[in-house]
Structures are given as C-alpha cells and as structure tokens.
Amino acid sequence: MSMKILVVGAFALACASETPKSGETQNGAEALSADGQTLAARSDAPQTTTVEAPAKVTVLFFGTSLTAGLGLDPGDAFPNMVARTAAASSLPITAINAGLSGETSAGALRRIEWTLGRGPPVDIIVLETGGNDALRALDADSLAANLSGIVSRIRKAQPSARIILAVMEAPPNLGARYTSRFREAYAEVARREKLTLLPFLLDGVAGRADLNQADGVHPNMQGERIVAENVWRALRPVVEEVYAIRSRG
C-alpha cells in the first residue's frame, strides 16, 4: 500500500523603532505602497500562492515470502528497493508490503479483501502469487481460477486500482506439460482481465546459487536487487501513467 509545499518568508526588523519603508510591514501592520494603497489591493502586487504537490502514488505489493523478503532485512525486500529507485527517478511511491510467507493462490484469494479493507486506497497493486502452488504441484487450472478471483475482488473493492500480475514459473522437474500450463495460466488471466504482465519475477535469479540464499529459493541481497529491477521495469510505466493523469487534473 497530500503534501503541500508552503513557501514562507521570514524577516526580522533590526530596530523596532525604525519606520517601515513602502511595502514593508511591522508588527503585523498592513503593508502600504507609496500611493497609500495596500499591496493586497493592487493588481500588480505579488500574490502569495500555495503550490500543491501531487500525492505519492500508492503501490500495494501483495504476495508471498518473495514479496515479504524472507531472510533479508525488511528494509531490503524488493518493494522497498523499488520505492528507493522510484524516488531517485522523480516518481516517488508509497510502497505497502503485504507479503505473507507460505501462502498459496487460494490463501491469497481469501486474504485480499481483508488486506484492502485495512489499508488506504491504492493506485497500483503488484500481485505476486503462485510460487507455493508450484512447489506443491497444485493444479494449474485452479491457479488460473484463483488469480481471476483475486482480480475480481480487487476490482470490487477498489475499481480504479491498476493491477500488475507477476509471473511465477514451476520447477522443471514437474514436467514440461505442467510447467507450460502453469506459465500459461498467468498469460491467460492477464489477457482476459487486461492486466499488465510482469514477466517471471525471478528472471536472472532463479537457479543461480550465487544469487540465492541457502534454501535455493529466496534471493540474497544481490539477487533481490535484480528482482527489484525486474519489478520496476514493469511498474514504472504504470506509475508514470498515474502521475500523468493526475497532472491533467
């Protein structure tokens, strides 16, 4: 899962007995011009303005232990890395990390309404689920149904939220037919629901011992940086779109 920039001028008088010059104020007195008019009454007087900065785009990262950053300092989980990259790119976001270790897509379906109900409205949701389905060799058709159910519940609760669906891959030892159907479940849901598809979340990281922790599943710090890059590549255009719409009023 508004800021106002206020420009305030402060001027201290060196001597309280000094007579104010034209256009100055003293002790809250109304500023006068040489012709006796108040500056506020003159059309050519400088106007005090309040500049409204756009509110940060709020992104909910909803997923499993991969989103939670299992084994890493919480501040180094990829949602926080992405937030730092976004800020450095002048596209600041408020990142809400709603990762839950061990959750399957069925669990995510049950949890999504509770999560959305407890937090602020969000602009974008990055949905990462299914990895634990694959580790348990759960049915890929059920995965597709659960993903569609999650999307439906998001749209019912927060219709304006944009959804990015992160693809997960099944281990190759489960066979070519299963891995193919598992991968297709994401593409199928993304096409039908018109979602932004984030290609394999662990692209460039999965299967590499030097980029993963001892369990071989969860990225280490070096691997997490790559994951954050993968996510930001898909997320950035959506964040830019939200800001562009806001700037048009």
C-alpha positions as CSV (number, residue, x, y, z in Angstrom):
1,M,0.0,0.0,0.0
2,S,-1.1,15.2,0.1
3,M,1.8,17.1,0.5
4,K,1.8,20.9,0.4
5,I,4.9,22.9,-0.3
6,L,4.5,26.1,1.6
7,V,6.9,29.0,0.8
8,V,7.1,31.2,3.9
9,G,9.2,34.3,4.1
10,A,10.6,35.5,7.4
11,F,12.1,38.9,8.0
12,A,13.2,40.3,11.4
13,L,13.5,44.1,11.9
14,A,16.8,45.2,13.3
15,C,15.2,48.1,15.2
16,A,11.7,48.1,16.5
17,S,11.5,51.9,16.3
18,E,12.5,52.1,12.6
19,T,9.7,53.4,10.4
20,P,8.7,50.8,7.8
21,K,9.6,51.6,4.3
22,S,7.0,51.4,1.5
23,G,5.8,47.8,1.0
24,E,7.1,46.6,4.4
25,T,5.1,45.6,7.4
26,Q,5.9,45.9,11.1
27,N,4.2,44.1,14.0
28,G,1.5,42.8,11.6
29,A,0.6,46.2,10.2
30,E,-0.8,46.3,6.7
31,A,1.8,47.0,4.0
32,L,1.3,50.2,2.1
33,S,2.6,51.3,-1.2
34,A,3.8,54.9,-1.9
35,D,0.3,55.9,-3.1
36,G,-1.3,54.7,0.1
37,Q,-2.9,51.6,-1.4
38,T,-2.5,48.2,0.3
39,L,-0.3,45.8,-1.7
40,A,-3.1,43.2,-1.5
41,A,-5.5,45.7,-3.2
42,R,-3.2,46.4,-6.2
43,S,-3.4,44.2,-9.2
44,D,0.4,44.3,-9.8
45,A,1.2,43.3,-6.2
46,P,3.0,39.9,-5.7
47,Q,0.5,37.2,-4.9
48,T,1.1,34.6,-2.2
49,T,0.4,31.1,-3.6
50,T,0.3,27.6,-2.2
51,V,1.8,25.0,-4.5
52,E,0.0,21.7,-4.3
53,A,2.4,18.8,-4.9
54,P,0.8,15.6,-6.3
55,A,0.3,12.9,-3.7
56,K,2.6,10.0,-4.0
57,V,1.4,7.1,-6.0
58,T,0.5,4.3,-3.6
59,V,1.6,0.8,-4.6
60,L,0.4,-2.4,-2.7
61,F,2.8,-5.3,-3.1
62,F,0.6,-8.3,-2.4
63,G,2.4,-11.6,-2.4
64,T,4.3,-14.4,-0.7
65,S,7.6,-14.7,1.1
66,L,9.3,-13.4,-2.0
67,T,7.5,-10.1,-1.6
68,A,8.0,-10.1,2.2
69,G,11.7,-10.5,1.7
70,L,12.2,-13.7,3.7
71,G,15.7,-14.0,5.1
72,L,16.5,-10.3,4.4
73,D,16.3,-7.2,6.5
74,P,12.7,-5.9,5.9
75,G,14.1,-2.7,4.5
76,D,15.9,-4.6,1.8
77,A,12.8,-6.5,0.5
78,F,12.3,-5.6,-3.2
79,P,9.2,-3.4,-2.5
80,N,11.4,-1.0,-0.5
81,M,14.2,-1.2,-3.1
82,V,11.7,-0.3,-5.8
83,A,10.5,2.6,-3.7
84,R,14.0,3.9,-3.4
85,T,14.5,3.6,-7.2
86,A,11.2,5.3,-7.8
87,A,12.2,8.3,-5.6
88,A,15.6,8.6,-7.4
89,S,13.7,8.6,-10.7
90,S,11.4,11.5,-9.5
91,L,8.5,9.1,-9.5
92,P,8.0,8.7,-5.7
93,I,5.7,6.0,-4.5
94,T,4.4,4.9,-1.1
95,A,5.1,1.1,-1.0
96,I,3.0,-1.1,1.1
97,N,4.5,-4.6,1.6
98,A,1.7,-7.2,2.1
99,G,3.9,-10.3,1.6
100,L,2.9,-13.5,3.6
101,S,5.2,-16.5,3.7
102,G,3.9,-19.8,2.6
103,E,0.7,-18.5,1.0
104,T,-0.8,-20.2,-2.0
105,S,-3.0,-18.6,-4.5
106,A,-6.1,-20.0,-2.7
107,G,-4.8,-18.3,0.5
108,A,-4.3,-15.0,-1.4
109,L,-7.8,-15.2,-2.6
110,R,-9.1,-15.4,0.9
111,R,-6.8,-12.6,2.2
112,I,-7.1,-10.0,-0.5
113,E,-10.3,-8.4,0.8
114,W,-9.1,-8.2,4.3
115,T,-5.8,-6.6,3.2
116,L,-7.6,-4.0,1.0
117,G,-10.0,-3.2,3.8
118,R,-7.3,-2.5,6.4
119,G,-5.2,-0.1,4.4
120,P,-5.6,3.2,2.5
121,P,-6.9,3.3,-1.1
122,V,-4.1,2.2,-3.5
123,D,-3.3,3.2,-7.1
124,I,-1.5,0.1,-8.2
125,I,-1.3,-3.5,-7.0
126,V,1.6,-5.7,-7.8
127,L,0.2,-9.3,-7.4
128,E,2.7,-12.0,-6.8
129,T,1.3,-15.4,-6.0
130,G,1.5,-19.0,-7.3
131,G,5.1,-19.9,-6.4
132,N,3.9,-22.0,-3.5
133,D,1.3,-23.6,-5.7
134,A,4.1,-24.8,-8.0
135,L,6.2,-26.1,-5.1
136,R,3.2,-28.2,-4.0
137,A,2.4,-29.2,-7.6
138,L,-1.1,-27.8,-7.2
139,D,-3.5,-27.8,-10.2
140,A,-2.6,-25.0,-12.7
141,D,-6.3,-24.6,-13.7
142,S,-7.1,-23.9,-10.0
143,L,-4.3,-21.3,-10.1
144,A,-5.9,-19.5,-13.0
145,A,-9.3,-19.5,-11.3
146,N,-7.8,-18.1,-8.1
147,L,-5.9,-15.4,-9.9
148,S,-9.2,-14.4,-11.7
149,G,-10.9,-14.4,-8.3
150,I,-8.3,-12.1,-6.8
151,V,-8.6,-9.7,-9.6
152,S,-12.4,-9.7,-9.3
153,R,-12.2,-8.9,-5.6
154,I,-9.7,-6.2,-6.1
155,R,-11.9,-4.5,-8.7
156,K,-15.0,-4.8,-6.5
157,A,-13.2,-3.2,-3.5
158,Q,-11.1,-0.6,-5.4
159,P,-12.2,-0.3,-9.0
160,S,-9.7,2.3,-10.0
161,A,-6.6,0.3,-8.9
162,R,-4.3,-0.8,-11.7
163,I,-3.1,-4.4,-11.4
164,I,0.3,-5.8,-12.4
165,L,0.4,-9.6,-12.4
166,A,3.8,-11.1,-11.7
167,V,4.5,-14.4,-13.5
168,M,5.9,-17.3,-11.5
169,E,7.4,-20.4,-13.0
170,A,7.0,-24.1,-12.0
171,P,10.2,-26.1,-11.3
172,P,11.2,-28.1,-14.4
173,N,11.2,-31.4,-12.6
174,L,7.4,-31.3,-12.6
175,G,7.4,-32.0,-16.3
176,A,7.0,-29.9,-19.5
177,R,3.3,-30.2,-19.6
178,Y,2.7,-28.9,-16.1
179,T,5.3,-26.1,-16.4
180,S,3.8,-25.0,-19.7
181,R,0.2,-24.9,-18.4
182,F,1.4,-23.2,-15.2
183,R,3.0,-20.4,-17.2
184,E,0.0,-20.1,-19.5
185,A,-2.3,-19.5,-16.5
186,Y,-0.8,-16.1,-15.9
187,A,-0.9,-15.1,-19.6
188,E,-4.5,-16.3,-19.9
189,V,-5.6,-14.3,-16.9
190,A,-3.7,-11.2,-18.0
191,R,-5.3,-11.3,-21.4
192,R,-8.8,-11.9,-20.2
193,E,-8.6,-9.3,-17.4
194,K,-6.5,-6.8,-19.3
195,L,-3.7,-6.7,-16.7
196,T,-0.1,-5.5,-17.0
197,L,2.0,-8.7,-17.0
198,L,5.3,-8.7,-15.2
199,P,7.5,-11.4,-16.8
200,F,9.0,-14.0,-14.5
201,L,9.6,-12.3,-11.2
202,L,12.9,-14.2,-10.6
203,D,14.2,-13.8,-14.1
204,G,18.0,-13.9,-14.0
205,V,17.9,-15.1,-10.4
206,A,16.2,-18.5,-10.2
207,G,18.5,-21.4,-10.2
208,R,21.7,-19.4,-9.5
209,A,23.3,-20.4,-6.2
210,D,25.3,-17.1,-6.1
211,L,22.1,-15.0,-6.2
212,N,20.0,-17.1,-3.7
213,Q,20.1,-17.9,0.0
214,A,21.0,-21.4,1.2
215,D,17.4,-22.6,0.6
216,G,17.9,-22.0,-3.2
217,V,14.5,-20.3,-3.4
218,H,14.8,-16.9,-1.8
219,P,17.1,-14.3,-3.3
220,N,20.1,-12.9,-1.4
221,M,20.8,-9.2,-1.4
222,Q,22.4,-9.3,-4.8
223,G,19.6,-11.4,-6.2
224,E,17.0,-9.1,-4.6
225,R,18.4,-6.1,-6.5
226,I,17.8,-7.9,-9.8
227,V,14.3,-8.8,-8.7
228,A,13.7,-5.1,-7.9
229,E,14.9,-4.2,-11.3
230,N,12.5,-6.7,-12.9
231,V,9.6,-5.2,-11.0
232,W,10.5,-1.6,-11.6
233,R,10.7,-2.3,-15.4
234,A,7.1,-3.3,-15.4
235,L,5.9,-0.9,-12.7
236,R,7.5,2.4,-13.9
237,P,5.2,2.9,-17.0
238,V,2.1,2.4,-14.8
239,V,3.4,4.9,-12.2
240,E,4.1,7.4,-15.0
241,E,0.6,6.9,-16.3
242,V,-0.9,7.6,-12.9
243,Y,1.1,10.8,-12.4
244,A,0.3,11.9,-16.0
245,I,-3.5,11.5,-15.3
246,R,-3.2,13.5,-12.1
247,S,-1.3,16.3,-13.8
248,R,-4.1,16.7,-16.3
249,G,-6.5,17.2,-13.4
